[in-house]
Amino acid sequence: MRFHTRKWVKPEDLNPNSTLFGGRLLAWIDEEIALYAIIQLESPRIVTKHMSEINFRASAKQGDIVEIGIDVVKFGTTSLTLMCEVRNMMTKETIITIDTITMVSVGLNGKPQAHGKTKIEYVEDRLKK
Ligand SMILES: CC(=O)SCCNC(=O)CCNC(=O)[C@H](O)C(C)(C)COP(=O)(O)OP(=O)(O)OC[C@H]1O[C@@H](n2cnc3c(N)ncnc32)[C@H](O)[C@@H]1OP(=O)(O)O
């Protein structure tokens, strides 16, 4: 799994219990996954279709740094299924794992559209073309 992004937990990210607000973390994950899918599928029209069970296993507090990791589970015809793990870099604990997040490529009409991709591509390789 590649960990692409780190986030610094700030006061505005906390819940009333003074730990990282779950909704904030899910928003970070959704954006990170969407960016990953947009880059992989080379289309700006990607929507989140489905997330498997979300299990908060640990938390983070103000000042902690969390990192978001993503891996590809499978390329479908119109979809890309990813998995995600978020770790607390201070405590080394896993905060959350999501086994499958399915993103769907849509056309201008908002309906699923085949993306034509079958494997991970690295941006550096595209630049060499
Ligand atoms: C980044 C964001 O925040 S986006 C905002 C939040 N998301 C949204 O607003 C999306 C709202 N949903 C929709 O517009 C529609 O449901 C769509 C366009 C995503 C999909 O339309 P559907 O008619 O359900 O699609 P359809 O049944 O043809 O399936 C499309 C793909 O999704 C997959 N899929 C559909 N339902 C599920 C599901 N419950 N779980 C996993 N994958 C699914 C299908 O297997 C298919 O993949 P494939 O083509 O690779 O085989």
The ligand as a Gaussian input file, in Angstrom:
#p B3LYP/6-31G(d) Opt

LIG

0 1
 C      -16.402000      12.003000      -5.029000
 C      -17.826000      12.217000      -4.500000
 O      -18.024000      12.583000      -3.422000
 S      -19.146000      11.828000      -5.590000
 C      -20.665000      12.200000      -4.676000
 C      -21.307000      10.997000      -4.072000
 N      -21.678000      10.022000      -5.084000
 C      -22.750000      10.184000      -5.899000
 O      -23.434000      11.195000      -5.906000
 C      -23.071000       9.030000      -6.827000
 C      -24.606000       8.798000      -6.927000
 N      -24.872000       7.564000      -7.644000
 C      -25.061000       7.530000      -8.987000
 O      -25.057000       8.545000      -9.660000
 C      -25.236000       6.170000      -9.633000
 O      -25.543000       5.190000      -8.647000
 C      -23.949000       5.740000     -10.406000
 C      -23.835000       6.551000     -11.689000
 C      -22.684000       5.887000      -9.555000
 C      -24.009000       4.237000     -10.764000
 O      -25.187000       4.015000     -11.422000
 P      -25.794000       2.502000     -11.435000
 O      -26.929000       2.493000     -12.375000
 O      -26.003000       2.043000     -10.052000
 O      -24.583000       1.727000     -12.075000
 P      -24.429000       0.229000     -12.522000
 O      -25.378000      -0.693000     -11.829000
 O      -24.417000       0.246000     -14.020000
 O      -22.945000      -0.091000     -11.969000
 C      -21.849000       0.692000     -12.368000
 C      -20.618000       0.092000     -11.731000
 O      -20.714000       0.225000     -10.307000
 C      -20.615000      -1.045000      -9.693000
 N      -21.541000      -1.062000      -8.578000
 C      -22.856000      -0.779000      -8.613000
 N      -23.389000      -0.905000      -7.383000
 C      -22.377000      -1.273000      -6.563000
 C      -22.302000      -1.554000      -5.182000
 N      -23.367000      -1.472000      -4.379000
 N      -21.098000      -1.886000      -4.674000
 C      -19.999000      -1.965000      -5.450000
 N      -20.017000      -1.693000      -6.794000
 C      -21.194000      -1.361000      -7.319000
 C      -21.041000      -2.060000     -10.773000
 O      -20.482000      -3.330000     -10.518000
 C      -20.467000      -1.398000     -12.019000
 O      -19.085000      -1.655000     -12.111000
 P      -18.390000      -2.211000     -13.482000
 O      -18.941000      -1.429000     -14.635000
 O      -16.942000      -1.948000     -13.301000
 O      -18.730000      -3.653000     -13.560000

